[in-house]
């Protein structure tokens, strides 16, 4: 099938595009610059110039394709709530173009919507969630209510692998370098689920190829949870800096906007996802990537 992909040249998007092309699909990727366009064309994909504020281009790409994967998101955390609202509007715009077509629409969310004791599953929904990113799943449900075939893939907080430069792990490393110490909050007993980018890419493909059930949530989770103190301790060891435990108030000063994620307790299951789609993560774990040259090439 021909798949329109937003965020097609991003970290996850690049892997998804390659995965789709390798399995016989055609890809039309949204390209906001000449550089992005060239990158897409070099992979064998087609390119559509536009960006997430250009709703006409988004609708055009959806109309011209057999399916849509929405991966694009503006990662400006100084305007996080505004960017989350924009994501909702993007989903609404694409959804309008898909009404009555029967075309599948895969939308990207995150398991980080949930921070709680116990394990989050695909059946957990986000009713009355105060976290701004809820705008994505609210928009997905609104579009589904209009008859569009919608499914949501929730990415783990850590999608790791070669090329990860703005994700949670590199952010943690950069803050540690800047502050001269690696930190955790309240002894770092909280958990982050994780998935390798290539396993996540396979999940997107399978979600399109398998029978499509509107309203479904899938979890791109290979590891239910990696304890934050294990990540911070390794960063401290690798950078040869102190490891410290902070209170919630101290964490706000140390981590800034990232404090919310540094204290995130987000144990997640992907059992239902794996069973329904036949998805079996096979690539390196988060700690295996940390201990290789993926995040510390200059130290190796």
C-alpha positions in Angstrom: 0.0 0.0 0.0 1.0 3.6 -0.3 1.5 5.2 3.1 1.6 8.9 3.9 4.0 9.4 6.8 4.4 12.6 8.9 7.7 12.9 10.8 9.2 10.8 8.1 12.7 12.1 8.5 12.8 12.0 12.3 14.5 9.3 14.4 11.5 7.0 14.6 10.1 8.1 11.2 13.3 7.2 9.4 13.2 3.7 10.7 9.5 3.3 9.9 10.0 4.5 6.3 12.8 2.0 5.8 10.8 -0.8 7.3 7.8 0.0 5.1 9.9 0.2 1.9 11.8 -3.0 2.8 8.4 -4.9 2.9 7.1 -3.7 -0.5 5.1 -0.6 0.5 5.3 2.8 -1.1 5.9 5.8 1.1 5.0 9.5 0.7 6.8 11.4 3.4 6.1 14.9 4.6 9.1 17.1 4.1 9.4 20.5 5.6 12.7 21.4 3.9 14.8 20.7 0.9 17.2 18.7 3.0 14.3 16.5 4.3 13.1 16.0 0.8 16.5 14.8 -0.4 16.8 12.5 2.5 13.4 10.9 1.7 14.1 10.6 -2.0 17.5 8.9 -1.3 15.6 6.1 0.6 13.3 5.5 -2.4 10.3 7.2 -0.8 8.4 10.1 -2.4 8.2 13.5 -0.7 5.5 16.0 -0.2 6.6 19.5 0.8 4.8 20.9 3.8 4.8 20.9 7.6 2.5 20.3 10.6 1.0 23.8 10.3 0.1 23.3 6.7 -3.2 21.5 7.0 -3.8 21.5 3.2 -0.6 19.5 2.6 -1.6 17.1 5.3 -5.0 16.5 3.8 -3.5 16.2 0.3 -1.0 13.5 1.5 -3.8 11.6 3.2 -6.1 11.7 0.1 -3.2 10.6 -2.2 -2.4 7.5 -0.1 -3.9 4.3 1.1 -3.0 4.7 4.8 -1.6 7.4 7.1 1.0 7.1 9.9 1.3 10.2 12.0 4.7 10.4 13.7 5.4 14.2 13.4 5.5 16.2 16.6 7.2 19.6 17.3 9.6 18.8 20.2 9.7 22.3 21.6 9.3 21.7 25.4 9.3 25.4 26.1 5.9 25.4 24.4 4.8 21.9 25.2 1.2 22.5 25.9 0.9 24.5 22.7 2.6 21.8 20.6 0.2 19.2 22.1 -2.8 21.2 21.1 -1.3 21.5 17.6 -0.9 17.8 17.4 -4.6 17.4 18.2 -5.4 19.9 15.3 -3.2 17.9 12.9 -5.0 14.7 13.7 -8.4 16.4 13.2 -7.2 17.8 9.8 -6.0 14.5 8.6 -9.1 12.8 10.0 -11.4 15.1 8.0 -9.7 13.9 4.8 -10.2 10.3 5.7 -13.9 10.3 6.6 -15.7 7.8 4.5 -12.6 6.4 2.9 -12.0 3.3 5.1 -8.2 4.1 5.1 -6.3 3.2 8.2 -4.9 6.0 10.3 -2.1 5.2 12.8 -1.5 7.9 15.4 1.5 8.2 17.7 1.1 8.8 21.5 3.1 7.8 24.5 2.9 5.4 27.4 4.2 8.4 29.5 0.6 9.6 29.7 0.4 7.3 32.7 2.5 7.5 35.9 1.2 5.3 38.6 1.7 2.2 40.7 1.1 -1.0 38.9 1.3 -1.9 35.2 -0.3 0.1 32.5 -1.9 -2.0 29.7 -3.3 -1.3 26.3 -6.8 -1.2 27.9 -6.0 1.8 30.0 -7.6 4.9 28.6 -6.8 8.5 29.4 -10.1 9.9 30.6 -9.6 13.3 32.5 -5.9 13.1 32.3 -4.4 16.5 33.0 -1.2 15.9 31.1 -1.2 18.0 27.9 -0.2 15.1 25.6 -3.7 13.8 26.2 -4.8 16.1 23.3 -3.4 13.4 20.9 -5.6 10.6 22.1 -8.6 12.8 22.6 -8.3 13.9 19.0 -7.8 10.2 17.9 -11.0 9.2 19.7 -12.9 12.2 18.2 -11.8 11.2 14.7 -12.7 7.6 15.3 -16.2 8.7 16.4 -16.6 10.1 12.9 -16.1 6.7 11.4 -12.4 6.9 10.6 -10.3 3.7 11.1 -8.0 4.9 13.9 -5.4 3.1 16.0 -2.9 4.6 18.5 0.6 3.4 19.0 2.0 4.5 22.4 5.8 4.8 22.3 7.9 4.0 25.3 9.5 7.0 27.1 12.8 5.6 25.8 12.9 4.7 22.1 16.6 4.0 21.8 19.1 3.1 19.2 21.6 4.6 16.7 20.6 8.1 15.8 18.8 9.0 19.0 19.9 12.5 19.8 16.9 14.2 21.4 15.2 11.3 23.3 15.1 10.8 27.0 18.4 9.0 27.3 20.5 11.6 25.5 18.7 14.4 27.4 19.6 12.7 30.7 23.2 12.4 29.5 23.4 16.0 28.4 21.9 17.3 31.7 24.4 15.2 33.6 27.3 16.6 31.6 26.0 20.2 32.1 25.4 19.8 35.8 28.5 17.8 36.5 26.5 15.1 38.3 24.0 12.4 37.4 20.8 12.6 39.3 17.8 10.6 40.2 14.7 11.6 42.2 13.9 9.9 45.5 16.5 7.2 45.0 15.4 6.5 41.4 13.0 3.7 42.2 10.7 4.7 39.3 10.6 2.7 36.0 10.8 3.7 32.3 9.6 1.2 29.7 11.9 1.0 26.6 11.9 -0.2 23.0 14.6 -0.3 20.3 13.7 2.0 17.4 13.9 -0.9 14.9 11.4 -2.9 17.0 9.1 0.1 17.1 9.3 0.5 13.3 8.3 -3.1 12.8 5.3 -2.5 15.1 4.0 0.3 12.9 4.2 -1.9 9.8 2.5 -4.8 11.5 -0.3 -2.5 12.8 -1.1 -1.6 9.2 -0.8 -5.1 7.7 -2.8 -7.0 10.3 -6.6 -6.7 10.6 -7.2 -3.1 11.6 -9.6 -2.6 14.6 -10.5 1.0 15.1 -9.9 2.4 18.6 -7.1 0.0 19.4 -4.2 1.0 21.5 -0.8 -0.7 20.9 2.2 -0.5 23.2 5.6 -0.1 21.7 7.2 -1.7 24.8 10.0 -4.2 24.7 11.0 -3.9 28.3 8.2 -3.3 30.9 10.5 -1.1 32.9 14.1 -0.1 33.4 14.7 1.4 36.9 15.8 5.0 36.6 18.6 4.6 39.1 20.2 1.9 36.9 20.3 4.4 34.0 21.6 7.3 36.1 24.2 5.1 37.8 25.6 4.0 34.5 25.7 7.5 33.2 27.6 8.6 36.3 30.1 5.8 35.9 30.6 6.4 32.2 31.1 10.2 32.7 33.0 9.7 35.9 30.8 12.1 37.8 28.9 11.8 41.1 25.5 10.1 41.3 23.1 12.0 43.6 19.5 11.5 44.7 17.3 14.6 44.7 14.1 15.6 46.4 11.2 16.7 44.1 12.0 20.4 44.7 15.7 19.9 44.0 14.8 18.0 40.9 12.9 20.9 39.4 16.1 23.0 39.6 18.4 20.3 38.3 16.2 18.8 35.5 14.0 21.8 34.6 11.2 20.8 32.2 12.6 17.2 32.2 11.8 16.7 35.9 8.4 15.3 35.0 10.0 12.6 32.9 12.8 11.9 35.3 10.3 10.9 38.0 7.9 9.1 35.7 6.8 5.7 37.0 5.5 4.0 34.0 5.7 0.2 34.1 3.9 -1.0 31.0 2.8 -4.3 29.4 2.8 -5.0 25.7 1.4 -8.5 26.0 -1.8 -7.7 24.2 0.1 -5.9 21.4 2.5 -8.8 20.9 -0.3 -11.4 20.9 -2.6 -9.5 18.5 0.1 -8.5 16.0 2.7 -11.3 16.4 5.2 -8.6 17.4 8.3 -10.0 19.0 11.0 -7.4 20.0 14.4 -8.7 19.1 16.9 -5.8 19.1 19.2 -4.7 22.0 17.8 -3.6 25.3 18.2 -0.1 26.6 21.1 -1.0 28.9 22.8 -2.9 26.1 22.6 0.2 23.9 24.0 2.3 26.8 26.8 -0.1 27.3 27.7 -0.1 23.6 28.8 2.9 21.5 25.3 4.1 20.8 25.3 6.9 23.4 29.0 7.3 24.4 31.0 7.0 21.1 33.6 9.5 22.3 34.2 7.6 25.5 34.7 4.1 23.9 
